[in-house]
Structure formats: structure tokens, C-alpha cells
Amino acid sequence: MLELSYIRENTAEVAERLAIKNIDATASLQQIIDLDAKRREAQKLLDDNLAESNNIAREVGNLMKAGKASDASELKLRVADLKAQAKELAENLDNITSEQTGLLVLLPNVPHASVPRGKTPEDNLIVNSEGVIPALPANAVPHWDLASKYDIIDFELGNKVTGAGFPFYKGKGARLQRALINFFLDNAIEAGYREIQPPLVVNEASGYGTGQLPDKDGQMYFCQIDKLYLIPTAEVPVTNIYRDEIVKASAFPIRNVAYSNCFRREAGSYGKDVRGLNRLHQFDKVEIVNIQHPDHSYETLDEMVAYVSTLLRKLELPFRVLKLCGGDMSFTSALTYDFEVYSAAQQKWLEVSSVSNFESFQANRMKLRFKDENGKTRLCHTLNGSALALPRIVAALLENNQTDEGISIPAALAKYTGFDLIN
């Protein structure tokens, strides 16, 4: 959530920057400013009321001590009247604040000044490209056919037991999943991240804290009886560890890594782009989360981008890094880099990671703060990234490494699988 003081002091700038996300926020911003004026006036009336009430109460106390009970009676009536007014004033303040907050939570984060303009993924800026796209044999097939051929992923069984988007991994397919999870976790731990094993469900406050609610309410699985949400990513529970906390500045950067199942309804998804592992409702992912000082968060973002790049190099996958344009950015992000790997049999690029800086947007929602060197309480910056999401990594590994003998496993990963060939 954007800071109210920032909106108040930079209204025109906020409108201009949100326009890069193709959002016309002029009317909403004016409503927020107008409500802010009403809120501050309502707060002043309430404060004045309470101050007068306290002053009279002290005067009543002094009169009672002096034995002037009769003189105090009229003042007691005034105190009672002020208390009744205070209740009405407090209710009015709460209503104004609630209305203002309702508008604030619907306002996206403003993009960083470097974010390119654009409306679709085609407008994203390629900032780096590495690796060699493999030349596959003439009989090469996409990963869903390979999965069936070698009996390692069963999409039909998943559809029978649960529904589309919930595959079964079998035999070497299951071992490949486990190997990738451990590979990603071990690399993150070696890079200085602390491993967390989070819950797979969160409460509403947690979903609100990281910005999934109310923006992505319909995209999350909801447990109605317990009022809990299945997590779309480990970002949600891990970042919320620090909700309502004042962390020590000396602890920056606070770095955590977590493996989790992820659940996304992906309502409206259909067609060839969701076939096989391209888009699932349940998938595995290793997530890295950073809590950082505002002055150093963009240095940390660059470090995270460099780190994810090392993982893809070790897996010997051709990849590219894109800076997302305004129209392709998430609700919460200030700057996002997407990683895509090339899927040779499908002859297309597949997104496997998003690495983002949210600046103070999530921290403001969560009240995640620190005290600076002057003792002033300030909001932290939060960042996270997939390192990495498994489904499309698996798709690319299967497709790019298919041979007449079987599917070869990259050397760095074979240490974890215990085999170097799926046949």
C-alpha cells in the first residue's frame, strides 16, 4: 500500500507513474486526498473534544477535593455531554478512515523510474540472453509426450483424482522433482539464505499484507470454514513472518529461502499455452525473500537477478532476462525482472522466475519497520523471487535434453537425482 504522506505530497507524480502501468488513478487519488482532509479535520475535532474533557475532569477533581461538590455537578454534565460527542466523532473518524483505506488498498504500487512503457509482454525489454538453443533430432516431441513415453508424469491420472492442472509425478519424474528442490535449496543456503519451511495456508491478514488480497482474491483457493487461503507462493507466509515487527537495521539484509507447494486457480486459463506443465493449479517452487534497508534494496535486486542466473547456467538451460514494462507488472511490484528459458520442442520461451522489488509497498501494509541511525522509525523494503519454479524448468529440461537414448540430466543436477539418464 502506498504511504498516505507520499500520495499527499506527490499526487501528480503518483498519477504520472501509475500511468506507466496503464492506470488512470486521477479520480481515486483525488478521493483519497479529499478524504484525508476530512480525516484530519475529524481527528482534530476528536482530539479537541478529548482535551477539553480531560481538562474539565481535572477541574472537577480539584473542586471535589476542595469540598465544592455542588460547583462540580454542572461540570460533570458537560463531561458527560463531551463523552457522547466523542463517541459520535470517533465513529465518524472510523468511517472516513475505513473509506480511505478501502481506496488505498485498491491502488497499485508505483513503478520505478526505469520501468519501460508498454501494455503487453511484447513490450518487455530484454536485458540479457545466455546459452545456446539446442538443435533437437527430427523426431523430437514436447514434454507431455516425453512424460507419457517414459512414464514419469501422469496428467490423466491427475485429472481423474483431482482435476486438470494437478499432475502425478512418478518414478524418475518424482525423483527429478525432489532433486530440483534440494538443488535449489542447497544453492540458496550456500548463498547465505536461511531455510524456512512455511505453512501452506495463511489467514486473511497475511494475504492482505503481501498484496494478494484484495487484488487476487479470485485467484486463490479459499477454505471457507476456517477462513484460510492456500498459498500461491511461499512469499506470502515467509514475508509475513515480519508483519507488525520492528527489525534491527543491523540485521539487513534479512534473507530467507523456502520450498513449498503453490496453489493457483488460474481462472480463465485455457488453450495450448496451458498444456502439460506450462500452467498448473498446484506446483512446486523455491522462493527467496529479502528484507532490506531502503537505501540498498536495488543493489539487492541486482544480486538476486545475478543469483537466479547462476542456477540456470548450472542447469545448462538457455535463458533470457526481461525487464517488465508497466502493463505487464504485478499489482505490488515497483520493478520486476522475469526469467525465461527456451523450450526447444515447443519452440517458445517459458517464464520460470519473477524477481521483484516492492519497495515499501508490502511493508506499509504489514507495518514492517526498522529504526534508522537517528532513531527514526521507517518502513523496510521487501523483495522476492522464484529460485526457481519447477514445472517449466522440468518442461525445458525434458525437451532440450532428449536424445535417441533417453533424456540426459545436467551434471550439476545428476548429483541430486542419482541418475544421468531417463530412459
HUGI-V894142 format. One record per residue. N is the residue number from 1. RES is the residue in three letters. OMEGA is omega as a letter, one per 20 degrees, with the letter a starting at -180 (NA if undefined). D_LAST is the distance of its C-alpha to the last C-alpha in Angstrom with 1 decimal. Layout:
BEGIN
N:RES:OMEGA:D_LAST / N:RES:OMEGA:D_LAST
END
This chain:
BEGIN
1:MET:r:50.7 / 2:LEU:r:53.0 / 3:GLU:a:56.0 / 4:LEU:a:59.2 / 5:SER:r:61.2 / 6:TYR:r:58.9 / 7:ILE:a:59.3 / 8:ARG:a:63.0 / 9:GLU:a:63.5 / 10:ASN:a:61.1 / 11:THR:a:61.1 / 12:ALA:r:61.1 / 13:GLU:r:58.3 / 14:VAL:r:56.1 / 15:ALA:a:56.7 / 16:GLU:a:55.9 / 17:ARG:r:52.6 / 18:LEU:r:51.5 / 19:ALA:r:52.2 / 20:ILE:r:49.4 / 21:LYS:r:47.1 / 22:ASN:r:49.0 / 23:ILE:r:50.9 / 24:ASP:a:54.7 / 25:ALA:a:55.8 / 26:THR:a:59.5 / 27:ALA:a:60.7 / 28:SER:r:58.6 / 29:LEU:r:59.7 / 30:GLN:r:63.3 / 31:GLN:a:63.1 / 32:ILE:r:61.6 / 33:ILE:r:64.5 / 34:ASP:r:67.1 / 35:LEU:r:65.8 / 36:ASP:r:65.7 / 37:ALA:r:69.4 / 38:LYS:a:70.1 / 39:ARG:a:68.1 / 40:ARG:r:70.0 / 41:GLU:r:73.3 / 42:ALA:r:72.5 / 43:GLN:r:71.5 / 44:LYS:r:74.8 / 45:LEU:r:76.8 / 46:LEU:r:75.1 / 47:ASP:r:75.5 / 48:ASP:r:79.2 / 49:ASN:a:79.7 / 50:LEU:r:78.2 / 51:ALA:r:80.3 / 52:GLU:a:83.5 / 53:SER:r:82.7 / 54:ASN:r:82.2 / 55:ASN:a:85.3 / 56:ILE:r:87.4 / 57:ALA:r:85.9 / 58:ARG:r:87.0 / 59:GLU:r:90.5 / 60:VAL:r:90.7 / 61:GLY:r:89.9 / 62:ASN:r:92.7 / 63:LEU:a:95.2 / 64:MET:r:94.4 / 65:LYS:a:94.9 / 66:ALA:r:98.2 / 67:GLY:a:99.3 / 68:LYS:a:99.2 / 69:ALA:a:97.2 / 70:SER:r:99.0 / 71:ASP:a:98.1 / 72:ALA:a:94.5 / 73:SER:a:94.3 / 74:GLU:r:94.2 / 75:LEU:r:91.5 / 76:LYS:r:89.4 / 77:LEU:r:89.6 / 78:ARG:r:88.3 / 79:VAL:r:85.4 / 80:ALA:r:84.5 / 81:ASP:r:84.7 / 82:LEU:r:82.5 / 83:LYS:r:79.9 / 84:ALA:r:79.8 / 85:GLN:a:79.4 / 86:ALA:r:76.6 / 87:LYS:r:74.6 / 88:GLU:r:74.8 / 89:LEU:r:74.1 / 90:ALA:r:71.0 / 91:GLU:r:69.7 / 92:ASN:r:70.3 / 93:LEU:r:68.5 / 94:ASP:a:65.5 / 95:ASN:r:65.4 / 96:ILE:a:65.5 / 97:THR:r:62.9 / 98:SER:r:60.6 / 99:GLU:r:61.0 / 100:GLN:r:60.4 / 101:THR:r:57.3 / 102:GLY:r:56.0 / 103:LEU:a:56.3 / 104:LEU:a:54.9 / 105:VAL:r:51.6 / 106:LEU:a:51.0 / 107:LEU:a:51.5 / 108:PRO:r:48.3 / 109:ASN:r:48.1 / 110:VAL:r:49.6 / 111:PRO:r:47.3 / 112:HIS:a:47.7 / 113:ALA:a:50.0 / 114:SER:a:47.1 / 115:VAL:r:45.2 / 116:PRO:r:45.2 / 117:ARG:r:46.7 / 118:GLY:a:44.6 / 119:LYS:a:43.7 / 120:THR:r:40.0 / 121:PRO:r:36.7 / 122:GLU:a:37.7 / 123:ASP:r:40.5 / 124:ASN:a:38.5 / 125:LEU:r:39.0 / 126:ILE:a:36.1 / 127:VAL:r:37.1 / 128:ASN:r:34.1 / 129:SER:a:31.0 / 130:GLU:r:28.6 / 131:GLY:a:25.4 / 132:VAL:r:24.2 / 133:ILE:a:22.7 / 134:PRO:r:19.6 / 135:ALA:a:20.0 / 136:LEU:r:17.0 / 137:PRO:a:16.3 / 138:ALA:a:18.5 / 139:ASN:a:15.8 / 140:ALA:a:14.6 / 141:VAL:r:14.7 / 142:PRO:a:15.8 / 143:HIS:a:13.9 / 144:TRP:r:15.1 / 145:ASP:r:13.5 / 146:LEU:r:10.0 / 147:ALA:r:10.8 / 148:SER:a:11.7 / 149:LYS:a:9.0 / 150:TYR:r:6.3 / 151:ASP:a:9.5 / 152:ILE:r:10.0 / 153:ILE:a:13.4 / 154:ASP:a:16.0 / 155:PHE:a:19.0 / 156:GLU:r:20.8 / 157:LEU:r:21.0 / 158:GLY:r:22.3 / 159:ASN:r:24.9 / 160:LYS:a:25.9 / 161:VAL:a:26.5 / 162:THR:a:27.9 / 163:GLY:a:27.8 / 164:ALA:r:26.3 / 165:GLY:r:25.0 / 166:PHE:a:23.8 / 167:PRO:r:20.1 / 168:PHE:r:18.3 / 169:TYR:a:15.4 / 170:LYS:r:13.3 / 171:GLY:a:11.2 / 172:LYS:r:9.2 / 173:GLY:r:11.1 / 174:ALA:r:14.3 / 175:ARG:r:13.7 / 176:LEU:r:13.1 / 177:GLN:a:16.4 / 178:ARG:r:18.2 / 179:ALA:r:17.2 / 180:LEU:r:18.6 / 181:ILE:a:21.7 / 182:ASN:r:22.4 / 183:PHE:a:21.8 / 184:PHE:r:24.3 / 185:LEU:a:26.7 / 186:ASP:r:26.9 / 187:ASN:a:27.5 / 188:ALA:r:30.2 / 189:ILE:r:31.9 / 190:GLU:a:32.0 / 191:ALA:r:33.7 / 192:GLY:r:36.4 / 193:TYR:r:35.4 / 194:ARG:a:36.2 / 195:GLU:r:33.6 / 196:ILE:r:34.7 / 197:GLN:a:33.2 / 198:PRO:r:35.1 / 199:PRO:r:36.0 / 200:LEU:r:34.0 / 201:VAL:a:37.3 / 202:VAL:r:40.4 / 203:ASN:a:44.0 / 204:GLU:a:45.8 / 205:ALA:r:47.4 / 206:SER:r:44.0 / 207:GLY:r:42.8 / 208:TYR:a:46.1 / 209:GLY:a:46.0 / 210:THR:r:42.9 / 211:GLY:r:43.9 / 212:GLN:r:41.5 / 213:LEU:j:44.6 / 214:PRO:a:46.4 / 215:ASP:a:44.5 / 216:LYS:a:41.1 / 217:ASP:a:42.5 / 218:GLY:a:41.0 / 219:GLN:a:37.5 / 220:MET:r:37.3 / 221:TYR:a:36.7 / 222:PHE:r:40.0 / 223:CYS:a:40.8 / 224:GLN:a:44.2 / 225:ILE:a:45.8 / 226:ASP:r:45.1 / 227:LYS:r:45.3 / 228:LEU:a:42.1 / 229:TYR:r:39.4 / 230:LEU:a:35.6 / 231:ILE:r:34.8 / 232:PRO:a:33.3 / 233:THR:r:32.4 / 234:ALA:r:33.3 / 235:GLU:a:35.9 / 236:VAL:r:38.3 / 237:PRO:a:38.6 / 238:VAL:r:38.3 / 239:THR:a:40.9 / 240:ASN:r:43.1 / 241:ILE:a:43.3 / 242:TYR:r:46.1 / 243:ARG:r:47.9 / 244:ASP:a:51.7 / 245:GLU:r:51.4 / 246:ILE:a:53.3 / 247:VAL:a:50.9 / 248:LYS:r:52.2 / 249:ALA:a:52.2 / 250:SER:a:51.5 / 251:ALA:a:48.1 / 252:PHE:i:46.8 / 253:PRO:r:44.1 / 254:ILE:a:42.7 / 255:ARG:r:39.0 / 256:ASN:r:36.6 / 257:VAL:a:32.9 / 258:ALA:r:31.3 / 259:TYR:r:28.0 / 260:SER:r:28.5 / 261:ASN:r:27.3 / 262:CYS:a:29.1 / 263:PHE:r:30.6 / 264:ARG:a:31.9 / 265:ARG:r:33.3 / 266:GLU:a:32.9 / 267:ALA:r:35.7 / 268:GLY:r:35.9 / 269:SER:r:32.3 / 270:TYR:r:31.0 / 271:GLY:a:29.6 / 272:LYS:a:26.6 / 273:ASP:r:26.8 / 274:VAL:a:25.8 / 275:ARG:r:22.8 / 276:GLY:a:19.5 / 277:LEU:a:19.7 / 278:ASN:r:22.6 / 279:ARG:a:25.2 / 280:LEU:r:25.1 / 281:HIS:r:27.9 / 282:GLN:r:26.2 / 283:PHE:a:24.0 / 284:ASP:a:23.7 / 285:LYS:r:25.6 / 286:VAL:a:27.1 / 287:GLU:r:30.7 / 288:ILE:a:33.2 / 289:VAL:r:36.9 / 290:ASN:r:39.9 / 291:ILE:a:43.6 / 292:GLN:r:45.8 / 293:HIS:a:49.3 / 294:PRO:a:50.2 / 295:ASP:a:51.2 / 296:HIS:a:47.8 / 297:SER:a:45.3 / 298:TYR:r:44.5 / 299:GLU:r:43.8 / 300:THR:r:41.4 / 301:LEU:r:39.8 / 302:ASP:r:39.2 / 303:GLU:r:37.8 / 304:MET:r:35.3 / 305:VAL:r:34.2 / 306:ALA:a:33.8 / 307:TYR:r:31.8 / 308:VAL:r:29.2 / 309:SER:a:28.9 / 310:THR:r:27.9 / 311:LEU:a:25.0 / 312:LEU:r:23.6 / 313:ARG:r:24.3 / 314:LYS:r:22.3 / 315:LEU:r:19.3 / 316:GLU:r:19.9 / 317:LEU:r:20.4 / 318:PRO:a:23.3 / 319:PHE:r:25.9 / 320:ARG:a:29.5 / 321:VAL:a:32.2 / 322:LEU:r:34.8 / 323:LYS:a:38.2 / 324:LEU:r:38.7 / 325:CYS:a:41.8 / 326:GLY:a:44.3 / 327:GLY:a:43.2 / 328:ASP:a:39.5 / 329:MET:r:40.3 / 330:SER:r:40.2 / 331:PHE:a:43.4 / 332:THR:a:43.5 / 333:SER:r:42.4 / 334:ALA:r:44.8 / 335:LEU:a:42.2 / 336:THR:r:38.4 / 337:TYR:r:35.7 / 338:ASP:r:32.5 / 339:PHE:r:29.2 / 340:GLU:r:26.9 / 341:VAL:a:23.5 / 342:TYR:r:22.6 / 343:SER:a:19.9 / 344:ALA:a:19.3 / 345:ALA:r:18.0 / 346:GLN:a:20.8 / 347:GLN:r:23.1 / 348:LYS:r:24.9 / 349:TRP:a:25.7 / 350:LEU:r:24.7 / 351:GLU:r:27.0 / 352:VAL:a:25.4 / 353:SER:r:28.7 / 354:SER:r:32.4 / 355:VAL:a:34.7 / 356:SER:r:38.2 / 357:ASN:r:41.7 / 358:PHE:a:43.8 / 359:GLU:a:46.9 / 360:SER:a:49.3 / 361:PHE:r:48.3 / 362:GLN:a:46.3 / 363:ALA:r:48.5 / 364:ASN:r:51.6 / 365:ARG:a:50.2 / 366:MET:a:49.2 / 367:LYS:r:52.3 / 368:LEU:a:50.2 / 369:ARG:r:52.8 / 370:PHE:r:53.8 / 371:LYS:a:57.2 / 372:ASP:a:57.7 / 373:GLU:r:59.9 / 374:ASN:a:63.0 / 375:GLY:r:62.2 / 376:LYS:r:61.4 / 377:THR:a:58.8 / 378:ARG:r:56.2 / 379:LEU:r:52.9 / 380:CYS:r:49.6 / 381:HIS:r:46.9 / 382:THR:r:43.4 / 383:LEU:r:40.1 / 384:ASN:r:36.5 / 385:GLY:r:33.1 / 386:SER:a:29.5 / 387:ALA:j:27.6 / 388:LEU:r:25.3 / 389:ALA:a:24.3 / 390:LEU:a:20.7 / 391:PRO:a:19.8 / 392:ARG:r:20.3 / 393:ILE:r:18.9 / 394:VAL:r:15.6 / 395:ALA:a:16.1 / 396:ALA:r:16.8 / 397:LEU:a:14.1 / 398:LEU:a:11.4 / 399:GLU:a:13.6 / 400:ASN:a:14.9 / 401:ASN:r:11.9 / 402:GLN:r:9.9 / 403:THR:r:9.7 / 404:ASP:a:9.5 / 405:GLU:a:6.8 / 406:GLY:a:4.6 / 407:ILE:a:6.6 / 408:SER:a:8.9 / 409:ILE:r:11.0 / 410:PRO:a:14.8 / 411:ALA:a:16.6 / 412:ALA:a:19.0 / 413:LEU:a:16.5 / 414:ALA:r:14.3 / 415:LYS:a:17.6 / 416:TYR:a:17.3 / 417:THR:a:13.7 / 418:GLY:r:13.8 / 419:PHE:r:10.3 / 420:ASP:a:9.8 / 421:LEU:r:6.1 / 422:ILE:a:3.8 / 423:ASN:NA:0.0
END
